[in-house]
Amino acid sequence: MHPFIARHLRRHLGSDEPPEALLRVLKAVSSLLTDLDRDRELDEAAMSELSRELQSRYVAMQQSERRYRLLFDESPMAMFAIARQSHEILAWNHAAELLLEHTALAALNRPIESLRLGGSDCCPVSQLLTSDAPIAAPLEREVRSASGRPLEVQLRLQTREIDGHAAVLFHVLDITAQRASERAQRESHARFRAFFDYAGVAIHLLSFDGIILEVNPASKSLLGFDAEELLGRQATSLSPDEDVDDGRALARELRAGNRESVTVERRFFHKNGHLVWGELTVSLIHDGAESRMVGMIQDITERKRMEGQLVRQAFHDELTGLANRVLFRDRLNHALDRRSRSEERVSVILLDLDGFKRVNDSLGHAVGDELLKVVGRRIASTVRAGETVARLGGDEFALVLESAQHGDPPETLAERLLLLLRRPMDIGGREVVVGVSIGIATATVDDDAESLLRNADTAMYAAKASGKACARLFDPAMHRDAMEWLELEGDLRLGLERDEFFLEFHPLVRLATGQVKGFEALIRWQHPTRGVVSPAGFVSIAEETGLIIPIGRWVLMAACQSAAQWIQDDGEAPTVSVNLAAKQLDEEGLVGDVRWALQVSGLDPRRLVLEITESDVMREPEAARVKLESLKALGIRLAIDDFGTGYSSLSYLQYFPVDELKIDRSFIKRIDVGDRDAALVRTIVSLARSLSVEVVAEGVEDISQERYLRGIACDIGQGYLYSRPLPAAEIAAFLARRAELAGIEAVARA
């Protein structure tokens, strides 16, 4: 019997044995209760198992939810979920906060439109929620962050159910930088195409191994080839081999990646057959996995032509086309370097034209320039190929001779040059003749370019001192002479400062009466160690250095002051003659110097005679005439000195305002030797008298010369027959003696 029934029977009946009838009923009920207990036990086991399953699934669901939340919240991609119906934001991860600049707190449970992701326009996200159809492909939209920053994003959508809501999960990828880069690439490509197509320089697109893949229109303008004629060709085939060889090392560095670009100057073949110069810049570019090169060619043909012209101007004489001083010294240095490695000789020949200034002054600079060109061609025609001929400046030329032992010695070449340059030259229909002075120097072991040139220059000046139109070979003694010349120059400057100069006076005597007409002032130099130095020892140095100007100014003043003290008993005060150098005649201040000397000394202008040599007057006759007329206006007298040795004719006497004519001593010396010189002197005297010009015969040394001169009515004599040059202190005594002698001679003649 079921325990439940048994328990209740005992409690109500007091025993376990009920009546039979009740027992049958109780047994039936007991059986039913037993069945119910068994079923209940089975249900509890099932429920317990079900509970354990549900608990397990719940735990798994919580773990999945945590993993999902972790992935959602920590994902580097911006993600948010929106309820499809209400557009409320159900989820918003950290990456969305950073990208869109809205916090999760501000975004959750708010409609997506409130974030104004579209700015003032419609929200691009909410528009995607209106369609029920799933969107598989990514979409691109432009949105704005909370600060208004425009963003380009790529959206991927997934339909989900979240918290019982139909929702859409948005995956947001920021592609702003990517799209900007793509646009920049497109713009860059567009700019490149525009530059490529419209550039003014030739551009070639090359494969990595130098095959031409594409050319721009400017390439045809530069090279003359159509694009079809260049495509597929090796780029190096457009240039001469020697130009390509120079750039091969740079090309290897470019391909190896050691350089970003290389630039070379190279010649290119033009379709018409000539060469053009181009500045080629080649750059390596990477187009994806493929490497290519871009070559740009800038036309520099004109620049190279100008460079060549400038180089030629820098190293060649513009007038003659010969080497100039810079190139000459470079060639000489190279020759001396080669000499040091062999047994060859190196010589230098310097040439300076004699009388070139006279040609320039009288015939004009155009004729002078043409003369220099002809001289340059004649000199160049005498040398072998490879030997240097240069014009160093002015009328000075030079040659560098190497291996002289294998050809003519330099002395032989110099003699050939003397003969060749002595021949007349036809310059503009006018026959011109000039001489040349040549200096030769051969390098010794110790000579460098400077010393070799100095030696040749010293030899050339020795040739000029020897009478010009000759060649001289350098001798060490010449160097000593040159050093002495330099020493004298320095002493001359000091002598002027220390007042070491003094004057002596050479008398001029009237042949008809024996009276003293005047004196010629002659400068002397009282050198502290050399003693008295005559003008022949220093005047040439003074003229070349320009010291003749201050020296001449001193002579003029000293002569006028001395002459102002001379008195002659017969009432005719003696004149004083002062020689003018060529540089003094050219000096603008000459007239002022003469005026000042007359004013300071108080000398009567009629007693001052200025002597100018015939050659100096004839350098520039017209300019000389103007200067002489200005001097004549001061009231002084003018004399032509050394007449007969220059280039003028007797007809020039009436061209210049001349008062006196001094016949050179060389003619007077030969009067008693030949009738020809005597006849010439007689002709000069006769013509001068007809022009009312007094004639002075220089160098009268014996009675026979004086007798002849008096016989042809020559006015004045000057020479040792009458006296040697006198110091200023002896002038008064000499005047007295000559006056007494003149009286005796007058009585005798009477």
WOUR-V126982 format. One record per residue. N is the residue number from 1. RES is the residue in one letter. OMEGA is omega in radians with two decimals (NA if undefined). Layout:
BEGIN
n=(N N)
res=(RES RES)
omega=(OMEGA OMEGA)
END
This chain:
BEGIN
n=(1 2 3 4 5 6 7 8 9 10 11 12 13 14 15 16 17 18 19 20 21 22 23 24 25 26 27 28 29 30 31 32 33 34 35 36 37 38 39 40 41 42 43 44 45 46 47 48 49 50 51 52 53 54 55 56 57 58 59 60 61 62 63 64 65 66 67 68 69 70 71 72 73 74 75 76 77 78 79 80 81 82 83 84 85 86 87 88 89 90 91 92 93 94 95 96 97 98 99 100 101 102 103 104 105 106 107 108 109 110 111 112 113 114 115 116 117 118 119 120 121 122 123 124 125 126 127 128 129 130 131 132 133 134 135 136 137 138 139 140 141 142 143 144 145 146 147 148 149 150 151 152 153 154 155 156 157 158 159 160 161 162 163 164 165 166 167 168 169 170 171 172 173 174 175 176 177 178 179 180 181 182 183 184 185 186 187 188 189 190 191 192 193 194 195 196 197 198 199 200 201 202 203 204 205 206 207 208 209 210 211 212 213 214 215 216 217 218 219 220 221 222 223 224 225 226 227 228 229 230 231 232 233 234 235 236 237 238 239 240 241 242 243 244 245 246 247 248 249 250 251 252 253 254 255 256 257 258 259 260 261 262 263 264 265 266 267 268 269 270 271 272 273 274 275 276 277 278 279 280 281 282 283 284 285 286 287 288 289 290 291 292 293 294 295 296 297 298 299 300 301 302 303 304 305 306 307 308 309 310 311 312 313 314 315 316 317 318 319 320 321 322 323 324 325 326 327 328 329 330 331 332 333 334 335 336 337 338 339 340 341 342 343 344 345 346 347 348 349 350 351 352 353 354 355 356 357 358 359 360 361 362 363 364 365 366 367 368 369 370 371 372 373 374 375 376 377 378 379 380 381 382 383 384 385 386 387 388 389 390 391 392 393 394 395 396 397 398 399 400 401 402 403 404 405 406 407 408 409 410 411 412 413 414 415 416 417 418 419 420 421 422 423 424 425 426 427 428 429 430 431 432 433 434 435 436 437 438 439 440 441 442 443 444 445 446 447 448 449 450 451 452 453 454 455 456 457 458 459 460 461 462 463 464 465 466 467 468 469 470 471 472 473 474 475 476 477 478 479 480 481 482 483 484 485 486 487 488 489 490 491 492 493 494 495 496 497 498 499 500 501 502 503 504 505 506 507 508 509 510 511 512 513 514 515 516 517 518 519 520 521 522 523 524 525 526 527 528 529 530 531 532 533 534 535 536 537 538 539 540 541 542 543 544 545 546 547 548 549 550 551 552 553 554 555 556 557 558 559 560 561 562 563 564 565 566 567 568 569 570 571 572 573 574 575 576 577 578 579 580 581 582 583 584 585 586 587 588 589 590 591 592 593 594 595 596 597 598 599 600 601 602 603 604 605 606 607 608 609 610 611 612 613 614 615 616 617 618 619 620 621 622 623 624 625 626 627 628 629 630 631 632 633 634 635 636 637 638 639 640 641 642 643 644 645 646 647 648 649 650 651 652 653 654 655 656 657 658 659 660 661 662 663 664 665 666 667 668 669 670 671 672 673 674 675 676 677 678 679 680 681 682 683 684 685 686 687 688 689 690 691 692 693 694 695 696 697 698 699 700 701 702 703 704 705 706 707 708 709 710 711 712 713 714 715 716 717 718 719 720 721 722 723 724 725 726 727 728 729 730 731 732 733 734 735 736 737 738 739 740 741 742 743 744 745 746 747 748 749 750)
res=(M H P F I A R H L R R H L G S D E P P E A L L R V L K A V S S L L T D L D R D R E L D E A A M S E L S R E L Q S R Y V A M Q Q S E R R Y R L L F D E S P M A M F A I A R Q S H E I L A W N H A A E L L L E H T A L A A L N R P I E S L R L G G S D C C P V S Q L L T S D A P I A A P L E R E V R S A S G R P L E V Q L R L Q T R E I D G H A A V L F H V L D I T A Q R A S E R A Q R E S H A R F R A F F D Y A G V A I H L L S F D G I I L E V N P A S K S L L G F D A E E L L G R Q A T S L S P D E D V D D G R A L A R E L R A G N R E S V T V E R R F F H K N G H L V W G E L T V S L I H D G A E S R M V G M I Q D I T E R K R M E G Q L V R Q A F H D E L T G L A N R V L F R D R L N H A L D R R S R S E E R V S V I L L D L D G F K R V N D S L G H A V G D E L L K V V G R R I A S T V R A G E T V A R L G G D E F A L V L E S A Q H G D P P E T L A E R L L L L L R R P M D I G G R E V V V G V S I G I A T A T V D D D A E S L L R N A D T A M Y A A K A S G K A C A R L F D P A M H R D A M E W L E L E G D L R L G L E R D E F F L E F H P L V R L A T G Q V K G F E A L I R W Q H P T R G V V S P A G F V S I A E E T G L I I P I G R W V L M A A C Q S A A Q W I Q D D G E A P T V S V N L A A K Q L D E E G L V G D V R W A L Q V S G L D P R R L V L E I T E S D V M R E P E A A R V K L E S L K A L G I R L A I D D F G T G Y S S L S Y L Q Y F P V D E L K I D R S F I K R I D V G D R D A A L V R T I V S L A R S L S V E V V A E G V E D I S Q E R Y L R G I A C D I G Q G Y L Y S R P L P A A E I A A F L A R R A E L A G I E A V A R A)
omega=(-3.11 -3.08 -3.14 -3.11 3.14 -3.13 -3.12 3.11 -3.12 -3.13 -3.05 -3.06 3.14 3.12 -3.12 -3.06 3.09 3.07 -3.07 -3.08 3.14 -3.12 3.13 -3.14 -3.10 3.10 3.12 3.14 3.13 3.12 -3.13 -3.13 3.10 3.11 -3.13 3.11 -3.13 -3.14 -3.14 3.11 3.11 -3.12 -3.14 3.10 3.14 -3.13 3.11 3.11 -3.14 -3.14 3.11 3.13 -3.13 3.12 3.13 -3.14 3.14 3.10 3.13 3.14 3.11 3.12 3.12 3.13 3.11 3.11 3.13 -3.11 3.11 3.12 -3.12 -3.06 -3.03 -3.14 3.09 3.10 3.10 -3.12 2.99 3.14 -3.08 3.06 -3.05 -3.02 -3.03 -3.10 3.10 3.14 -3.10 -3.12 -3.04 -3.03 -3.06 3.13 3.08 3.08 -3.11 -3.07 -3.03 3.04 3.00 3.11 3.11 -3.13 -3.12 -3.03 -3.02 3.09 3.06 3.10 -3.10 -3.11 -3.10 3.13 3.10 3.11 3.11 -3.10 3.11 -3.14 3.10 -3.13 -3.10 -3.14 -3.10 3.11 -3.12 -3.09 -3.07 -3.12 3.11 -3.09 3.10 3.12 -3.08 -3.06 3.08 3.12 3.10 3.14 3.04 3.12 3.11 3.09 -3.13 3.13 -3.13 -3.12 -3.14 3.14 2.97 -3.06 3.02 -3.06 2.96 -3.03 3.02 3.12 -3.13 2.97 -3.09 3.13 3.11 -3.13 2.97 -3.02 3.07 3.10 -3.11 2.96 -3.02 3.12 3.13 -3.14 -3.11 -3.11 -3.13 -3.13 3.09 3.10 3.13 3.10 3.12 3.11 3.12 3.13 3.11 3.12 3.12 3.09 3.12 3.14 3.12 3.11 -3.12 -3.04 -3.00 3.14 3.11 3.10 3.11 3.13 3.09 3.01 -2.98 2.96 -3.09 3.14 2.97 3.09 -3.13 -3.13 -3.08 3.09 3.13 -3.10 -3.10 3.13 3.13 3.13 -3.10 -2.99 3.10 -3.12 2.96 -3.12 -3.11 -3.13 -3.09 -3.08 3.13 3.13 3.02 -3.06 -3.12 -3.14 -3.12 -3.09 3.05 -3.07 -3.08 3.09 -3.14 -3.12 -3.11 -3.07 -3.07 -3.13 3.12 3.12 3.12 3.11 3.12 -3.12 3.13 -3.14 3.14 3.12 3.05 3.12 3.07 3.11 3.12 3.01 -2.99 3.03 3.13 3.09 2.99 -3.11 -3.13 3.05 3.13 -3.13 3.03 3.11 3.10 3.00 -3.04 3.04 -3.12 3.13 3.12 3.12 3.14 3.12 -3.05 3.14 -3.06 3.10 3.12 3.11 3.06 3.09 3.10 -3.08 3.08 -3.12 3.13 -3.11 -3.11 3.12 3.12 3.09 3.12 3.10 3.12 3.12 3.13 3.10 3.13 3.11 -3.12 -3.03 -3.14 3.10 -3.05 -3.06 -3.02 -3.07 3.10 3.05 3.07 -3.06 -3.12 -3.13 3.13 -3.14 3.11 3.13 3.13 3.10 3.11 3.12 3.12 3.08 3.11 3.13 -3.10 3.14 -3.13 -3.13 -3.06 3.10 3.06 3.13 3.07 3.05 3.07 -3.14 3.08 -3.07 3.07 3.10 -3.13 -3.13 3.10 3.10 -3.12 -3.07 -3.05 -3.05 3.10 -3.08 3.12 3.09 3.11 3.12 3.13 3.09 3.13 3.11 -3.13 3.12 3.12 3.13 -3.14 3.12 -3.11 -3.10 -3.07 -3.04 3.11 3.11 3.12 3.10 -2.98 3.00 -3.06 2.93 -3.05 -3.13 -3.13 3.12 -3.12 3.14 -3.12 3.09 2.97 -3.13 3.09 3.10 -3.06 -3.12 3.13 3.13 3.13 3.04 -3.08 3.11 3.13 3.11 3.13 3.10 3.11 3.11 3.11 -3.13 -3.07 -3.09 3.10 -3.13 -3.14 3.13 3.13 -3.11 3.12 3.14 -3.14 -3.14 -3.09 3.13 3.05 3.03 3.14 3.03 -3.00 3.02 -3.08 3.06 3.09 -3.04 2.98 -3.10 -3.04 -3.05 2.93 -3.06 -3.09 -3.11 3.14 3.09 3.13 3.13 3.13 3.13 3.10 3.13 3.14 3.11 3.04 3.10 3.12 3.14 -3.13 3.13 3.11 3.12 3.12 3.12 3.10 3.09 -3.07 3.05 -3.13 3.11 3.10 3.14 3.09 3.09 3.14 3.11 3.10 3.11 3.13 3.13 3.12 3.11 3.11 3.13 -3.13 3.10 3.12 -3.14 3.11 3.13 -3.05 3.10 -3.11 -3.10 3.04 -3.08 2.87 -2.99 -3.12 -3.03 2.96 -3.00 3.07 -3.04 -3.07 -3.03 -3.07 3.13 3.11 3.10 -3.13 -3.14 3.04 -3.13 -3.14 -3.08 3.05 -3.11 3.09 -3.09 -3.06 -3.13 -3.09 -3.08 -3.12 3.14 3.14 3.13 -3.13 -3.09 -3.09 -3.09 3.14 3.09 -3.14 3.14 -3.09 -3.11 -3.11 3.12 -3.13 -3.13 3.12 3.12 3.13 3.12 3.12 3.14 -3.12 -3.11 -3.11 -3.14 3.14 3.14 3.11 -3.08 -3.13 -3.11 -3.08 3.10 3.13 -3.01 -3.08 3.08 3.13 -3.13 -3.11 3.03 3.02 -3.13 -3.14 3.13 3.06 3.05 -3.12 -3.12 3.08 3.14 3.12 -3.06 -3.12 -3.07 -3.07 -3.10 3.11 3.11 -3.14 3.14 -3.13 3.13 3.12 -3.12 -3.09 -3.07 -3.07 -3.11 3.03 -3.10 -3.11 -3.13 3.12 3.08 3.07 -3.11 3.10 -3.12 -3.12 -3.10 3.13 3.13 -3.04 3.10 3.08 -3.00 -3.07 3.12 3.13 -3.14 3.12 -3.13 -3.13 3.12 3.08 3.10 -3.13 -3.13 3.09 3.14 -3.12 3.08 -3.12 3.14 3.02 -3.09 3.08 -3.11 -3.14 -3.11 -3.07 -2.99 -3.06 3.03 -3.12 -3.12 -3.13 -3.14 -3.14 -3.13 -3.10 3.12 -2.99 3.10 -3.08 3.10 -3.10 3.14 -3.06 -3.07 -3.11 3.12 -3.12 -3.11 -3.05 -3.12 -3.07 3.13 -3.10 -3.14 -3.08 -3.14 3.11 3.13 3.14 3.13 3.14 3.13 3.14 -3.12 -3.11 -3.12 -3.12 3.12 3.14 3.13 -3.14 3.11 3.11 -3.11 3.08 3.09 -3.13 3.02 3.10 -3.02 3.11 -3.05 -3.10 3.10 -3.14 -3.12 3.14 -3.09 3.11 -3.13 3.14 3.07 3.02 -2.99 -2.91 3.07 3.12 3.14 -3.09 3.08 -3.09 3.13 2.93 3.09 -3.02 2.98 -3.06 -3.07 -3.08 -3.07 -3.07 3.14 3.13 3.13 -3.14 -3.14 -3.11 3.12 3.11 3.14 3.13 3.13 3.14 -3.12 -3.13 3.12 -3.12 -3.13 3.13 NA)
END
